[in-house]
Amino acid sequence: MEESAAHDLSPLTPTAEVVAAELLADAQVHTDGPYALRLLGRESGRLTVAVWDTDPRVPPCFAADGAPELVVDDDAESGRGLHLVRACADSWGVSVLRELGASRGGKLLWADCQSRPLL
């Protein structure tokens, strides 16, 4: 996250770390193939955190038709991560990537964190 400081986005570092950790954990748990993290800092005070993986299936809470209500047993050790991403990010989304009509291109889950002026 040193890159965020170089773009004067250091106030976003804690949020970006949570978002990156949750997106990476989701890829680790739900993907058999490789995955990768990409950070993109913008002069507008926005930081995009994106994780690509080889699984083209879109997680339900990132689906275009809206997210289902979070129903997780109180004692469950998982199931909240992507909902946490949505709560922390200013905007979020998914791009399903296709290779020549096949669905082997995987997907890219992304979340934008915006720097806000302090009041």
N, CA, C and O atoms as a GROMACS GRO file, in nm:
protein
  476
    1MET      N    1   0.080  -0.119   0.000
    1MET     CA    2   0.000   0.000   0.000
    1MET      C    3   0.085   0.127   0.000
    1MET      O    4   0.031   0.237   0.012
    2GLU      N    5   0.219   0.113  -0.013
    2GLU     CA    6   0.306   0.229  -0.021
    2GLU      C    7   0.272   0.315  -0.142
    2GLU      O    8   0.292   0.436  -0.139
    3GLU      N    9   0.220   0.253  -0.247
    3GLU     CA   10   0.185   0.325  -0.369
    3GLU      C   11   0.078   0.430  -0.340
    3GLU      O   12   0.078   0.536  -0.402
    4SER      N   13  -0.014   0.401  -0.247
    4SER     CA   14  -0.119   0.498  -0.216
    4SER      C   15  -0.061   0.625  -0.156
    4SER      O   16  -0.113   0.734  -0.180
    5ALA      N   17   0.047   0.614  -0.079
    5ALA     CA   18   0.110   0.732  -0.022
    5ALA      C   19   0.175   0.816  -0.131
    5ALA      O   20   0.174   0.939  -0.122
    6ALA      N   21   0.230   0.753  -0.233
    6ALA     CA   22   0.293   0.825  -0.342
    6ALA      C   23   0.193   0.910  -0.420
    6ALA      O   24   0.231   1.012  -0.478
    7HIS      N   25   0.069   0.871  -0.423
    7HIS     CA   26  -0.036   0.947  -0.491
    7HIS      C   27  -0.115   1.034  -0.393
    7HIS      O   28  -0.223   1.082  -0.426
    8ASP      N   29  -0.062   1.053  -0.273
    8ASP     CA   30  -0.128   1.128  -0.167
    8ASP      C   31  -0.265   1.069  -0.135
    8ASP      O   32  -0.360   1.141  -0.108
    9LEU      N   33  -0.272   0.938  -0.137
    9LEU     CA   34  -0.395   0.867  -0.102
    9LEU      C   35  -0.380   0.793   0.030
    9LEU      O   36  -0.457   0.701   0.059
   10SER      N   37  -0.282   0.832   0.110
   10SER     CA   38  -0.256   0.762   0.234
   10SER      C   39  -0.376   0.753   0.328
   10SER      O   40  -0.387   0.655   0.401
   11PRO      N   41  -0.468   0.852   0.330
   11PRO     CA   42  -0.586   0.834   0.415
   11PRO      C   43  -0.672   0.713   0.376
   11PRO      O   44  -0.750   0.663   0.457
   12LEU      N   45  -0.657   0.667   0.252
   12LEU     CA   46  -0.735   0.553   0.205
   12LEU      C   47  -0.670   0.419   0.237
   12LEU      O   48  -0.731   0.314   0.216
   13THR      N   49  -0.547   0.420   0.287
   13THR     CA   50  -0.474   0.296   0.308
   13THR      C   51  -0.549   0.195   0.395
   13THR      O   52  -0.559   0.080   0.355
   14PRO      N   53  -0.602   0.233   0.512
   14PRO     CA   54  -0.672   0.132   0.592
   14PRO      C   55  -0.792   0.070   0.520
   14PRO      O   56  -0.813  -0.051   0.527
   15THR      N   57  -0.870   0.153   0.453
   15THR     CA   58  -0.986   0.102   0.380
   15THR      C   59  -0.941   0.013   0.265
   15THR      O   60  -0.998  -0.094   0.243
   16ALA      N   61  -0.840   0.057   0.190
   16ALA     CA   62  -0.790  -0.021   0.077
   16ALA      C   63  -0.734  -0.155   0.123
   16ALA      O   64  -0.750  -0.255   0.054
   17GLU      N   65  -0.670  -0.158   0.239
   17GLU     CA   66  -0.617  -0.285   0.291
   17GLU      C   67  -0.730  -0.382   0.323
   17GLU      O   68  -0.719  -0.501   0.293
   18VAL      N   69  -0.837  -0.334   0.384
   18VAL     CA   70  -0.951  -0.421   0.414
   18VAL      C   71  -1.014  -0.472   0.285
   18VAL      O   72  -1.041  -0.592   0.272
   19VAL      N   73  -1.037  -0.382   0.190
   19VAL     CA   74  -1.099  -0.420   0.063
   19VAL      C   75  -1.012  -0.522  -0.010
   19VAL      O   76  -1.062  -0.624  -0.058
   20ALA      N   77  -0.882  -0.495  -0.019
   20ALA     CA   78  -0.791  -0.588  -0.088
   20ALA      C   79  -0.788  -0.723  -0.018
   20ALA      O   80  -0.794  -0.827  -0.085
   21ALA      N   81  -0.781  -0.724   0.113
   21ALA     CA   82  -0.777  -0.851   0.187
   21ALA      C   83  -0.902  -0.934   0.162
   21ALA      O   84  -0.894  -1.055   0.144
   22GLU      N   85  -1.018  -0.869   0.162
   22GLU     CA   86  -1.143  -0.943   0.142
   22GLU      C   87  -1.157  -0.992  -0.002
   22GLU      O   88  -1.202  -1.105  -0.024
   23LEU      N   89  -1.120  -0.910  -0.100
   23LEU     CA   90  -1.127  -0.955  -0.239
   23LEU      C   91  -1.029  -1.070  -0.265
   23LEU      O   92  -1.062  -1.165  -0.334
   24LEU      N   93  -0.908  -1.060  -0.209
   24LEU     CA   94  -0.810  -1.167  -0.225
   24LEU      C   95  -0.854  -1.295  -0.153
   24LEU      O   96  -0.836  -1.405  -0.206
   25ALA      N   97  -0.911  -1.281  -0.035
   25ALA     CA   98  -0.960  -1.399   0.038
   25ALA      C   99  -1.069  -1.469  -0.041
   25ALA      O  100  -1.074  -1.592  -0.046
   26ASP      N  101  -1.158  -1.392  -0.102
   26ASP     CA  102  -1.265  -1.451  -0.182
   26ASP      C  103  -1.206  -1.529  -0.300
   26ASP      O  104  -1.251  -1.640  -0.330
   27ALA      N  105  -1.107  -1.472  -0.366
   27ALA     CA  106  -1.043  -1.541  -0.478
   27ALA      C  107  -0.972  -1.668  -0.431
   27ALA      O  108  -0.980  -1.772  -0.497
   28GLN      N  109  -0.904  -1.661  -0.319
   28GLN     CA  110  -0.833  -1.777  -0.265
   28GLN      C  111  -0.929  -1.892  -0.233
   28GLN      O  112  -0.900  -2.007  -0.264
   29VAL      N  113  -1.041  -1.860  -0.172
   29VAL     CA  114  -1.136  -1.962  -0.129
   29VAL      C  115  -1.218  -2.018  -0.245
   29VAL      O  116  -1.245  -2.138  -0.249
   30HIS      N  117  -1.256  -1.934  -0.339
   30HIS     CA  118  -1.353  -1.975  -0.441
   30HIS      C  119  -1.295  -2.000  -0.580
   30HIS      O  120  -1.370  -2.027  -0.674
   31THR      N  121  -1.164  -1.992  -0.595
   31THR     CA  122  -1.103  -2.009  -0.726
   31THR      C  123  -0.995  -2.116  -0.720
   31THR      O  124  -0.913  -2.117  -0.627
   32ASP      N  125  -0.994  -2.205  -0.817
   32ASP     CA  126  -0.890  -2.308  -0.824
   32ASP      C  127  -0.764  -2.257  -0.894
   32ASP      O  128  -0.655  -2.309  -0.872
   33GLY      N  129  -0.780  -2.158  -0.978
   33GLY     CA  130  -0.668  -2.109  -1.058
   33GLY      C  131  -0.600  -1.990  -0.995
   33GLY      O  132  -0.623  -1.959  -0.878
   34PRO      N  133  -0.516  -1.924  -1.073
   34PRO     CA  134  -0.444  -1.807  -1.022
   34PRO      C  135  -0.536  -1.686  -1.004
   34PRO      O  136  -0.648  -1.682  -1.056
   35TYR      N  137  -0.486  -1.589  -0.930
   35TYR     CA  138  -0.556  -1.462  -0.912
   35TYR      C  139  -0.452  -1.354  -0.893
   35TYR      O  140  -0.336  -1.382  -0.862
   36ALA      N  141  -0.494  -1.228  -0.912
   36ALA     CA  142  -0.398  -1.117  -0.905
   36ALA      C  143  -0.466  -0.992  -0.852
   36ALA      O  144  -0.585  -0.970  -0.875
   37LEU      N  145  -0.389  -0.911  -0.782
   37LEU     CA  146  -0.435  -0.784  -0.726
   37LEU      C  147  -0.382  -0.670  -0.810
   37LEU      O  148  -0.267  -0.673  -0.854
   38ARG      N  149  -0.465  -0.569  -0.832
   38ARG     CA  150  -0.423  -0.448  -0.904
   38ARG      C  151  -0.473  -0.328  -0.824
   38ARG      O  152  -0.590  -0.323  -0.784
   39LEU      N  153  -0.386  -0.230  -0.803
   39LEU     CA  154  -0.422  -0.104  -0.738
   39LEU      C  155  -0.401   0.008  -0.839
   39LEU      O  156  -0.299   0.011  -0.908
   40LEU      N  157  -0.496   0.098  -0.848
   40LEU     CA  158  -0.485   0.210  -0.940
   40LEU      C  159  -0.520   0.338  -0.865
   40LEU      O  160  -0.636   0.362  -0.831
   41GLY      N  161  -0.419   0.420  -0.841
   41GLY     CA  162  -0.440   0.549  -0.776
   41GLY      C  163  -0.465   0.656  -0.880
   41GLY      O  164  -0.400   0.658  -0.985
   42ARG      N  165  -0.558   0.743  -0.853
   42ARG     CA  166  -0.591   0.850  -0.947
   42ARG      C  167  -0.574   0.984  -0.879
   42ARG      O  168  -0.591   0.997  -0.758
   43GLU      N  169  -0.539   1.084  -0.958
   43GLU     CA  170  -0.518   1.218  -0.903
   43GLU      C  171  -0.646   1.275  -0.843
   43GLU      O  172  -0.640   1.368  -0.762
   44SER      N  173  -0.759   1.223  -0.881
   44SER     CA  174  -0.886   1.273  -0.831
   44SER      C  175  -0.911   1.231  -0.686
   44SER      O  176  -1.017   1.260  -0.631
   45GLY      N  177  -0.814   1.164  -0.624
   45GLY     CA  178  -0.832   1.120  -0.486
   45GLY      C  179  -0.904   0.988  -0.476
   45GLY      O  180  -0.961   0.956  -0.372
   46ARG      N  181  -0.902   0.912  -0.583
   46ARG     CA  182  -0.972   0.784  -0.585
   46ARG      C  183  -0.869   0.672  -0.601
   46ARG      O  184  -0.771   0.685  -0.675
   47LEU      N  185  -0.892   0.564  -0.530
   47LEU     CA  186  -0.808   0.445  -0.540
   47LEU      C  187  -0.897   0.328  -0.578
   47LEU      O  188  -0.995   0.299  -0.509
   48THR      N  189  -0.863   0.260  -0.687
   48THR     CA  190  -0.936   0.142  -0.729
   48THR      C  191  -0.857   0.019  -0.687
   48THR      O  192  -0.738   0.006  -0.717
   49VAL      N  193  -0.924  -0.071  -0.617
   49VAL     CA  194  -0.868  -0.199  -0.577
   49VAL      C  195  -0.940  -0.304  -0.659
   49VAL      O  196  -1.063  -0.312  -0.656
   50ALA      N  197  -0.865  -0.385  -0.733
   50ALA     CA  198  -0.927  -0.485  -0.820
   50ALA      C  199  -0.856  -0.619  -0.804
   50ALA      O  200  -0.734  -0.624  -0.790
   51VAL      N  201  -0.934  -0.726  -0.807
   51VAL     CA  202  -0.878  -0.861  -0.803
   51VAL      C  203  -0.936  -0.941  -0.919
   51VAL      O  204  -1.058  -0.951  -0.934
   52TRP      N  205  -0.847  -0.996  -1.000
   52TRP     CA  206  -0.886  -1.084  -1.110
   52TRP      C  207  -0.867  -1.228  -1.064
   52TRP      O  208  -0.771  -1.260  -0.994
   53ASP      N  209  -0.961  -1.315  -1.103
   53ASP     CA  210  -0.942  -1.458  -1.083
   53ASP      C  211  -0.998  -1.534  -1.203
   53ASP      O  212  -1.062  -1.475  -1.289
   54THR      N  213  -0.974  -1.662  -1.208
   54THR     CA  214  -1.008  -1.743  -1.325
   54THR      C  215  -1.152  -1.794  -1.326
   54THR      O  216  -1.195  -1.852  -1.426
   55ASP      N  217  -1.225  -1.774  -1.219
   55ASP     CA  218  -1.362  -1.823  -1.210
   55ASP      C  219  -1.459  -1.717  -1.263
   55ASP      O  220  -1.465  -1.608  -1.207
   56PRO      N  221  -1.535  -1.746  -1.369
   56PRO     CA  222  -1.625  -1.645  -1.426
   56PRO      C  223  -1.754  -1.624  -1.346
   56PRO      O  224  -1.830  -1.532  -1.376
   57ARG      N  225  -1.778  -1.707  -1.246
   57ARG     CA  226  -1.903  -1.693  -1.169
   57ARG      C  227  -1.898  -1.567  -1.082
   57ARG      O  228  -1.800  -1.542  -1.012
   58VAL      N  229  -2.005  -1.490  -1.089
   58VAL     CA  230  -2.014  -1.365  -1.012
   58VAL      C  231  -2.073  -1.396  -0.875
   58VAL      O  232  -2.179  -1.460  -0.866
   59PRO      N  233  -2.007  -1.353  -0.768
   59PRO     CA  234  -2.063  -1.374  -0.634
   59PRO      C  235  -2.199  -1.306  -0.624
   59PRO      O  236  -2.217  -1.196  -0.677
   60PRO      N  237  -2.295  -1.368  -0.556
   60PRO     CA  238  -2.430  -1.312  -0.548
   60PRO      C  239  -2.434  -1.166  -0.502
   60PRO      O  240  -2.514  -1.088  -0.554
   61CYS      N  241  -2.352  -1.128  -0.407
   61CYS     CA  242  -2.360  -0.990  -0.358
   61CYS      C  243  -2.298  -0.889  -0.453
   61CYS      O  244  -2.307  -0.769  -0.429
   62PHE      N  245  -2.233  -0.934  -0.562
   62PHE     CA  246  -2.180  -0.845  -0.664
   62PHE      C  247  -2.262  -0.852  -0.792
   62PHE      O  248  -2.228  -0.787  -0.890
   63ALA      N  249  -2.370  -0.930  -0.792
   63ALA     CA  250  -2.453  -0.946  -0.911
   63ALA      C  251  -2.522  -0.815  -0.947
   63ALA      O  252  -2.554  -0.735  -0.860
   64ALA      N  253  -2.544  -0.795  -1.076
   64ALA     CA  254  -2.605  -0.671  -1.126
   64ALA      C  255  -2.747  -0.651  -1.078
   64ALA      O  256  -2.794  -0.538  -1.066
   65ASP      N  257  -2.817  -0.760  -1.050
   65ASP     CA  258  -2.957  -0.747  -1.010
   65ASP      C  259  -2.973  -0.718  -0.861
   65ASP      O  260  -3.082  -0.731  -0.806
   66GLY      N  261  -2.865  -0.680  -0.796
   66GLY     CA  262  -2.873  -0.643  -0.656
   66GLY      C  263  -2.825  -0.755  -0.566
   66GLY      O  264  -2.820  -0.871  -0.606
   67ALA      N  265  -2.792  -0.719  -0.447
   67ALA     CA  266  -2.738  -0.815  -0.353
   67ALA      C  267  -2.847  -0.870  -0.263
   67ALA      O  268  -2.936  -0.798  -0.219
   68PRO      N  269  -2.838  -0.999  -0.237
   68PRO     CA  270  -2.932  -1.054  -0.141
   68PRO      C  271  -2.898  -1.003  -0.001
   68PRO      O  272  -2.786  -0.961   0.025
   69GLU      N  273  -2.994  -1.008   0.085
   69GLU     CA  274  -2.969  -0.970   0.223
   69GLU      C  275  -2.864  -1.063   0.282
   69GLU      O  276  -2.860  -1.182   0.251
   70LEU      N  277  -2.779  -1.009   0.367
   70LEU     CA  278  -2.676  -1.089   0.431
   70LEU      C  279  -2.741  -1.178   0.535
   70LEU      O  280  -2.793  -1.131   0.636
   71VAL      N  281  -2.736  -1.307   0.510
   71VAL     CA  282  -2.789  -1.404   0.605
   71VAL      C  283  -2.674  -1.499   0.639
   71VAL      O  284  -2.646  -1.594   0.566
   72VAL      N  285  -2.611  -1.471   0.751
   72VAL     CA  286  -2.499  -1.552   0.796
   72VAL      C  287  -2.524  -1.587   0.941
   72VAL      O  288  -2.560  -1.501   1.022
   73ASP      N  289  -2.506  -1.713   0.973
   73ASP     CA  290  -2.521  -1.757   1.111
   73ASP      C  291  -2.426  -1.677   1.200
   73ASP      O  292  -2.312  -1.651   1.160
   74ASP      N  293  -2.471  -1.639   1.317
   74ASP     CA  294  -2.388  -1.559   1.407
   74ASP      C  295  -2.254  -1.624   1.439
   74ASP      O  296  -2.156  -1.554   1.463
   75ASP      N  297  -2.250  -1.756   1.438
   75ASP     CA  298  -2.127  -1.828   1.471
   75ASP      C  299  -2.042  -1.861   1.348
   75ASP      O  300  -1.933  -1.918   1.362
   76ALA      N  301  -2.089  -1.827   1.230
   76ALA     CA  302  -2.015  -1.859   1.108
   76ALA      C  303  -1.884  -1.781   1.103
   76ALA      O  304  -1.876  -1.666   1.145
   77GLU      N  305  -1.780  -1.847   1.050
   77GLU     CA  306  -1.649  -1.784   1.040
   77GLU      C  307  -1.626  -1.720   0.904
   77GLU      O  308  -1.521  -1.660   0.881
   78SER      N  309  -1.723  -1.731   0.814
   78SER     CA  310  -1.707  -1.673   0.681
   78SER      C  311  -1.842  -1.629   0.628
   78SER      O  312  -1.946  -1.654   0.689
   79GLY      N  313  -1.840  -1.563   0.512
   79GLY     CA  314  -1.964  -1.523   0.447
   79GLY      C  315  -1.995  -1.375   0.452
   79GLY      O  316  -2.100  -1.332   0.404
   80ARG      N  317  -1.905  -1.297   0.511
   80ARG     CA  318  -1.932  -1.154   0.525
   80ARG      C  319  -1.840  -1.066   0.442
   80ARG      O  320  -1.864  -0.946   0.429
   81GLY      N  321  -1.734  -1.122   0.387
   81GLY     CA  322  -1.627  -1.045   0.325
   81GLY      C  323  -1.668  -0.952   0.214
   81GLY      O  324  -1.635  -0.833   0.218
   82LEU      N  325  -1.741  -1.001   0.114
   82LEU     CA  326  -1.779  -0.915   0.002
   82LEU      C  327  -1.885  -0.813   0.043
   82LEU      O  328  -1.893  -0.706  -0.017
   83HIS      N  329  -1.965  -0.845   0.143
   83HIS     CA  330  -2.058  -0.745   0.196
   83HIS      C  331  -1.979  -0.633   0.264
   83HIS      O  332  -2.017  -0.516   0.258
   84LEU      N  333  -1.869  -0.670   0.329
   84LEU     CA  334  -1.782  -0.571   0.391
   84LEU      C  335  -1.719  -0.481   0.284
   84LEU      O  336  -1.708  -0.360   0.303
   85VAL      N  337  -1.677  -0.541   0.172
   85VAL     CA  338  -1.623  -0.463   0.061
   85VAL      C  339  -1.725  -0.360   0.014
   85VAL      O  340  -1.693  -0.243  -0.003
   86ARG      N  341  -1.848  -0.404  -0.005
   86ARG     CA  342  -1.953  -0.312  -0.050
   86ARG      C  343  -1.976  -0.201   0.050
   86ARG      O  344  -2.002  -0.087   0.011
   87ALA      N  345  -1.967  -0.232   0.178
   87ALA     CA  346  -1.989  -0.131   0.282
   87ALA      C  347  -1.875  -0.029   0.288
   87ALA      O  348  -1.898   0.088   0.316
   88CYS      N  349  -1.753  -0.073   0.261
   88CYS     CA  350  -1.635   0.015   0.270
   88CYS      C  351  -1.613   0.099   0.144
   88CYS      O  352  -1.560   0.209   0.152
   89ALA      N  353  -1.654   0.048   0.030
   89ALA     CA  354  -1.625   0.113  -0.097
   89ALA      C  355  -1.731   0.216  -0.134
   89ALA      O  356  -1.847   0.204  -0.095
   90ASP      N  357  -1.688   0.317  -0.209
   90ASP     CA  358  -1.783   0.417  -0.260
   90ASP      C  359  -1.858   0.364  -0.381
   90ASP      O  360  -1.974   0.400  -0.403
   91SER      N  361  -1.793   0.280  -0.458
   91SER     CA  362  -1.858   0.211  -0.569
   91SER      C  363  -1.785   0.079  -0.588
   91SER      O  364  -1.671   0.064  -0.546
   92TRP      N  365  -1.851  -0.014  -0.650
   92TRP     CA  366  -1.795  -0.148  -0.669
   92TRP      C  367  -1.862  -0.212  -0.789
   92TRP      O  368  -1.966  -0.167  -0.835
   93GLY      N  369  -1.801  -0.317  -0.839
   93GLY     CA  370  -1.861  -0.386  -0.952
   93GLY      C  371  -1.781  -0.508  -0.993
   93GLY      O  372  -1.683  -0.546  -0.928
   94VAL      N  373  -1.826  -0.567  -1.102
   94VAL     CA  374  -1.762  -0.687  -1.154
   94VAL      C  375  -1.764  -0.682  -1.306
   94VAL      O  376  -1.860  -0.634  -1.366
   95SER      N  377  -1.659  -0.731  -1.367
   95SER     CA  378  -1.653  -0.748  -1.512
   95SER      C  379  -1.621  -0.895  -1.538
   95SER      O  380  -1.517  -0.945  -1.494
   96VAL      N  381  -1.710  -0.962  -1.609
   96VAL     CA  382  -1.683  -1.100  -1.648
   96VAL      C  383  -1.603  -1.095  -1.776
   96VAL      O  384  -1.644  -1.030  -1.873
   97LEU      N  385  -1.492  -1.163  -1.778
   97LEU     CA  386  -1.400  -1.159  -1.891
   97LEU      C  387  -1.414  -1.288  -1.971
   97LEU      O  388  -1.412  -1.397  -1.915
   98ARG      N  389  -1.427  -1.273  -2.099
   98ARG     CA  390  -1.448  -1.390  -2.186
   98ARG      C  391  -1.334  -1.399  -2.286
   98ARG      O  392  -1.284  -1.298  -2.335
   99GLU      N  393  -1.295  -1.521  -2.316
   99GLU     CA  394  -1.193  -1.546  -2.418
   99GLU      C  395  -1.259  -1.616  -2.536
   99GLU      O  396  -1.293  -1.734  -2.527
  100LEU      N  397  -1.275  -1.545  -2.644
  100LEU     CA  398  -1.331  -1.601  -2.767
  100LEU      C  399  -1.462  -1.677  -2.742
  100LEU      O  400  -1.481  -1.787  -2.795
  101GLY      N  401  -1.550  -1.620  -2.664
  101GLY     CA  402  -1.680  -1.681  -2.638
  101GLY      C  403  -1.680  -1.783  -2.527
  101GLY      O  404  -1.787  -1.826  -2.484
  102ALA      N  405  -1.566  -1.823  -2.481
  102ALA     CA  406  -1.560  -1.918  -2.368
  102ALA      C  407  -1.560  -1.838  -2.239
  102ALA      O  408  -1.531  -1.718  -2.240
  103SER      N  409  -1.590  -1.902  -2.130
  103SER     CA  410  -1.592  -1.830  -2.003
  103SER      C  411  -1.468  -1.864  -1.921
  103SER      O  412  -1.475  -1.877  -1.799
  104ARG      N  413  -1.354  -1.877  -1.988
  104ARG     CA  414  -1.230  -1.907  -1.918
  104ARG      C  415  -1.151  -1.781  -1.882
  104ARG      O  416  -1.043  -1.790  -1.823
  105GLY      N  417  -1.203  -1.667  -1.917
  105GLY     CA  418  -1.132  -1.543  -1.889
  105GLY      C  419  -1.142  -1.499  -1.745
  105GLY      O  420  -1.066  -1.414  -1.700
  106GLY      N  421  -1.236  -1.557  -1.673
  106GLY     CA  422  -1.251  -1.524  -1.532
  106GLY      C  423  -1.332  -1.398  -1.510
  106GLY      O  424  -1.419  -1.363  -1.589
  107LYS      N  425  -1.300  -1.330  -1.401
  107LYS     CA  426  -1.373  -1.207  -1.367
  107LYS      C  427  -1.279  -1.112  -1.295
  107LYS      O  428  -1.174  -1.151  -1.245
  108LEU      N  429  -1.320  -0.987  -1.292
  108LEU     CA  430  -1.248  -0.882  -1.221
  108LEU      C  431  -1.347  -0.818  -1.125
  108LEU      O  432  -1.442  -0.752  -1.168
  109LEU      N  433  -1.325  -0.836  -0.996
  109LEU     CA  434  -1.404  -0.766  -0.894
  109LEU      C  435  -1.326  -0.639  -0.859
  109LEU      O  436  -1.205  -0.645  -0.836
  110TRP      N  437  -1.394  -0.526  -0.855
  110TRP     CA  438  -1.327  -0.401  -0.825
  110TRP      C  439  -1.407  -0.319  -0.725
  110TRP      O  440  -1.529  -0.334  -0.713
  111ALA      N  441  -1.336  -0.232  -0.655
  111ALA     CA  442  -1.399  -0.141  -0.559
  111ALA      C  443  -1.322  -0.010  -0.561
  111ALA      O  444  -1.199  -0.010  -0.558
  112ASP      N  445  -1.394   0.101  -0.566
  112ASP     CA  446  -1.333   0.234  -0.562
  112ASP      C  447  -1.347   0.292  -0.422
  112ASP      O  448  -1.455   0.288  -0.362
  113CYS      N  449  -1.238   0.345  -0.372
  113CYS     CA  450  -1.238   0.416  -0.245
  113CYS      C  451  -1.205   0.562  -0.277
  113CYS      O  452  -1.109   0.590  -0.348
  114GLN      N  453  -1.284   0.652  -0.225
  114GLN     CA  454  -1.270   0.794  -0.257
  114GLN      C  455  -1.222   0.869  -0.134
  114GLN      O  456  -1.273   0.849  -0.024
  115SER      N  457  -1.126   0.954  -0.155
  115SER     CA  458  -1.077   1.041  -0.050
  115SER      C  459  -1.180   1.151  -0.027
  115SER      O  460  -1.229   1.212  -0.123
  116ARG      N  461  -1.212   1.177   0.096
  116ARG     CA  462  -1.310   1.282   0.127
  116ARG      C  463  -1.244   1.390   0.210
  116ARG      O  464  -1.162   1.361   0.298
  117PRO      N  465  -1.277   1.515   0.184
  117PRO     CA  466  -1.220   1.622   0.267
  117PRO      C  467  -1.272   1.612   0.410
  117PRO      O  468  -1.389   1.580   0.434
  118LEU      N  469  -1.185   1.640   0.504
  118LEU     CA  470  -1.226   1.640   0.644
  118LEU      C  471  -1.307   1.766   0.672
  118LEU      O  472  -1.275   1.873   0.621
  119LEU      N  473  -1.410   1.753   0.752
  119LEU     CA  474  -1.494   1.868   0.785
  119LEU      C  475  -1.433   1.950   0.896
  119LEU      O  476  -1.490   2.051   0.937
   0.00000   0.00000   0.00000
